Amino acid sequence: MNLLIDPWIPVLHQGRFQHVTLKDVLCQDADWQLCSFRDDMELAALQLVICLVQVIFPPDSHKEVRQRLATPMDEEEFSLRVSKYLDMFVLDHPKHPFMQTRGVKAKESTPMQKLFIGYDRSFFNDPDEISRACPACVAVALFNQASNCPSFGGGFKGSLRGSAPLTTLVYGESLRSTIWRNILSRNTGDQQSMSSLDGNNQPGWVDQIKSQEVIYPHKIGLLRGLFWQPAHVEVEWQNSKSQCQACNQVTHKLAIGFKKEKFKYEIQGIWLHPHSPREWKLAKGTREEKYASFTTTAPAWTQLNTFLTEREIGSAKAGQPAKAGYVPSAVVSQFRKVFFGEEINLIVGGYRVNQASVLQRRHEMFNLPAGWTENMDKVEELIALGLKVKDELRKKLFGFAKKVHVPGLPSQAEERFYQSSEPLIHKTLRTMKWQEGERIKADLLEQLSSLARQIFEEVTQSYRHDPKMIRAFALSRRSLNSALNKLSIS
């Protein structure tokens, strides 16, 4: 299967699932929507398409980005532009198959399901739910494993962005629109990732990474970085007509397992990937930078400001350097400029992991109405308000739990607060009227305070029958009410 000419992109059209080609998506204006058996694989498919378009059709200017968005691509232009890459993205190429290495040395074959992250019952009920998969699903799974997932474990290298990077993209009204909203143009000097255009631009499966190689980020070209493969992987195929256990489509070629082999290399620094926000801090005068990820159970809204705007924080005195900061992904930064004044539908996706184990997959979409770029201070105030209410709830329950010797209540309450407040935060952001910021802030505080009081009552209910705990309960509840009232007048 050739990713540039064969149908592999999973879409839903008029209620019917099908695979379409890259040419279909770019050269037609059909109402296709990506569709996969899991939200993380759907995001991976979108990211894979975006990466292909980014390296083959990079626009020269912001103006060209808008033109591409407005008009489907001419088929003749498409064929001409992909012609030089045709031999590079073939899933079963005899010499250099897509994101694989020929001749992988492994004692045994690895079950197919391990290529679809969460095989260890995190996302599956049965260890062999996917024992055979079609080429289209395998292409997406290979890309996702290499780009967005923790390593295979046991000495295998992780992705170029770390073990479980967070991805932020911009959603459009159609698949074609979504793609072009996330393609960087070449004419802006501040688009970090394009600075690596002069590096090695051969994908790792064509020009293999050498074992023990020391690699500097500026030597990694855009194509090579976007399709970075940190492990040696070789898919095992079987020619037979059967049904793919991932997408349920009938296929004549099935992947039945794969071989994997680890090898060592070292990257000195951070390669600037265009799809991820970054965090940094000063440590002994040196800026240490890493990609944002989900490290706690806190929902994505608690980090929303870091996804949308660049900030430096922690300057002790005026004129002194900041101690920390964050930078949005390059595609979000470009969107602020090219589509200034428009609403944004922000896709946020990633995994929460513990080393090679996946604890949770997180995929959400935030909608902010037009004007968000000029009103990020109001967005930050709403986020800070939500966190303050959560902190007060946790603090008062910590005091109660200590008095009645029931540890664990604060964490239990925090988790409930996050779960119950999430729809409220999304709705507030989606319906935000910027000129009424103070009223909306007051309304949100009232609703979050009511939620905090309700959770406090629920998690303490089991302990209020004991006369010894009544006083502790009354004091903690009064303290919580006082703290929440202070928030409303501050």
C-alpha positions, -999 to +999 in steps of 0.1 A: +000+000+000+013+034-010+001+062+014+003+087-014-019+070-040-039+042-023-070+046-002-061+044+035-076+075+052-105+063+073-136+086+069-173+086+074-194+100+046-232+101+047-231+074+074-209+051+055-173+042+066-147+040+038-110+046+031-101+074+007-069+086-009-048+116-001-057+130-035-094+125-027-090+146+005-069+174-010-085+177-045-122+173-036-145+193-013-165+164+000-179+164+035-156+137+049-150+133+086-122+111+100-135+080+117-116+053+136-124+027+162-107+048+189-103+086+194-065+083+197-061+064+165-084+090+148-061+118+160-030+098+148-046+094+113-052+131+112-016+138+123-002+114+097-021+131+069-010+165+081+026+154+082+024+141+047+009+173+034+034+194+054+065+178+038+050+174+002+030+206-001+045+233+022+029+267+014+053+295+006+032+321+025+003+327+048-016+339+017-011+305+001-024+288+033-056+307+029-058+299-008-053+262-002-081+264+024-105+281+000-100+259-031-093+222-035-060+214-051-057+207-089-053+170-095-025+176-120-005+196-094-011+169-068+003+142-091+033+163-100+041+171-064+038+136-050+058+120-079+092+126-062+080+109-029+062+079-044+089+054-035+092+067+001+058+060+016+051+023+006+040+002+036+053-031+021+083-018+000+108-046-006+138-025+006+125+004+027+089-001+039+072+029+056+084+034+092+100-001+092+134-018+089+141-048+067+158-077+085+149-070+121+165-095+144+141-108+170+137-142+186+100-141+184+071-123+168+052-097+188+014-099+188-002-074+164-022-058+193+010-044+208+013-020+179-021-005+190-011+012+223-030+000+254-027-037+245-021-046+282-059-043+289-056-005+292-078+000+261-087-037+254-107-063+273-090-092+257-052-096+249-059-108+213-088-085+202-066-074+173-046-103+160-048-093+124-051-058+109-054-042+074-026-021+059-045+011+065-048+005+102-012-007+104+001+025+088-017+046+114-006+024+143+030+024+132+030+062+130+012+066+164+035+042+182+066+060+169+053+095+174+029+097+203+034+067+226+059+056+252+085+031+240+080-006+238+099-007+271+130-026+282+156-003+266+137+008+236+139+045+227+108+067+230+095+092+205+114+123+194+092+144+217+096+122+248+076+093+262+041+106+259+039+140+243+008+161+241-004+171+206-024+203+198-040+208+164-067+231+151-100+216+139-118+229+108-153+225+093-142+197+070-112+173+068-095+193+041-100+225+061-086+209+092-055+198+073-046+232+059-052+249+092-023+229+106+002+233+077+030+257+084+041+281+057+077+287+049+078+325+050+077+331+088+110+331+106+094+325+139+080+291+129+106+271+148+102+238+131+109+250+097+144+260+108+154+224+103+147+223+066+185+222+059+190+190+079+189+154+067+155+151+051+155+114+044+131+094+065+147+069+089+135+039+070+154+051+039+185+065+056+187+045+088+198+060+121+231+045+130+236+026+162+254+047+189+250+078+167+250+112+184+225+134+167+221+172+169+185+185+164+195+210+136+207+180+116+172+165+116+152+177+086+115+183+087+105+151+070+129+130+090+117+145+123+079+143+116+083+106+107+109+097+133+110+060+141+129+053+173+129+015+170+135-011+144+101-026+135+091-050+107+055-060+101+047-096+092+021-100+065-002-127+053-020-127+019-055-138+026-090-124+024-103-116+058-117-089+080-095-063+098-102-066+135-096-029+140-117-012+113-138-043+103-131-037+066-125-068+044-089-068+031-068-092+010-036-085+030-033-088+067-006-079+093-004-108+117+024-096+140+056-077+139+093-080+149+110-053+169+146-046+178+161-019+200+191+001+192+209+030+209+215+065+198+216+099+215+200+132+206+217+163+220+189+188+226+153+191+216+140+190+180+112+216+176+082+196+166+054+218+152+025+199+168+034+202+205+035+229+231+066+232+252+075+241+288+108+254+300+126+265+331+160+279+341+182+255+359+216+269+370+213+295+343+206+270+315+172+268+298+158+233+301+130+226+277+106+197+273+073+189+255+041+193+275+024+160+286-004+148+308+014+140+341-015+141+365-053+134+365-059+172+361-081+178+329-067+196+299-085+229+307-061+234+336-033+238+310-054+256+283-035+288+286-002+270+279-016+256+247-027+289+233-003+316+243+034+321+250+043+333+285+074+340+306+069+337+343+088+340+376+110+371+371+122+381+405+128+417+395+122+439+365+150+434+339+159+399+352+153+369+331+122+348+336+126+315+355+102+295+335+077+297+307+057+279+280+054+281+242+023+269+222+028+245+193+039+262+160+007+254+143-013+272+170+011+301+169+006+304+131-032+301+135-032+331+157-016+351+129-032+337+098-067+334+112-066+363+136-101+373+148-116+339+141-128+313+166-106+284+174-115+247+178-085+233+195-078+195+195-058+183+225-046+147+226-021+125+244-016+097+269-009+097+307+017+071+313+039+055+339+070+046+320+059+022+293+025+016+308-005+036+296-028+049+324-052+070+304-058+084+270-070+120+268-085+135+237-106+167+239-117+197+218-120+232+231-140+259+214-132+295+220-153+322+201-138+349+179-118+374+199-099+349+220-065+361+209-072+396+223-088+382+255-064+355+267-062+373+300-099+365+306-093+329+297-064+327+322-086+343+348-113+316+344-087+288+346-072+304+377-106+307+393-114+270+387-081+260+402-086+283+433-120+267+440-104+232+436-076+242+459-099+255+487-120+223+485-089+201+488-074+222+516-105+221+538-109+184+532-073+178+540-079+194+574-110+173+580-093+141+569-065+148+593-088+153+622-108+122+616-079+101+604-094+093+570-066+099+544-075+100+508-105+122+510-088+153+494-077+133+463-112+117+460-128+151+461-103+166+437-110+139+411-148+144+415-144+182+411-124+177+379-149+153+364-179+174+373-164+208+364-152+198+330-185+203+311-191+235+329-157+249+319-161+238+283-196+254+281-183+287+297-155+289+272-177+279+242-203+306+249-180+333+262-190+369+255-157+387+260-174+421+268-192+405+297-161+389+312-167+400+348-203+387+349-194+354+333-165+351+358-190+357+387-214+332+373-187+305+369-175+311+404-210+307+418-215+274+399-180+261+409-185+270+445-219+252+445-202+222+430-174+223+457-199+225+485-218+196+470-187+174+467-177+183+503-211+171+516-209+139+495-174+128+505-179+136+543-214+120+545-201+086+557-183+101+586-209+126+600-228+100+620-200+097+645-204+123+672-166+126+674-165+138+638-194+162+639-173+191+653-145+185+627-171+184+599-188+217+611-155+235+614-143+224+580-176+232+563-176+267+578-140+272+568-148+261+532-178+285+530-157+313+543-129+307+518-154+304+488-171+336+499-138+354+500-131+343+464-164+360+453-154+394+467-117+393+459 
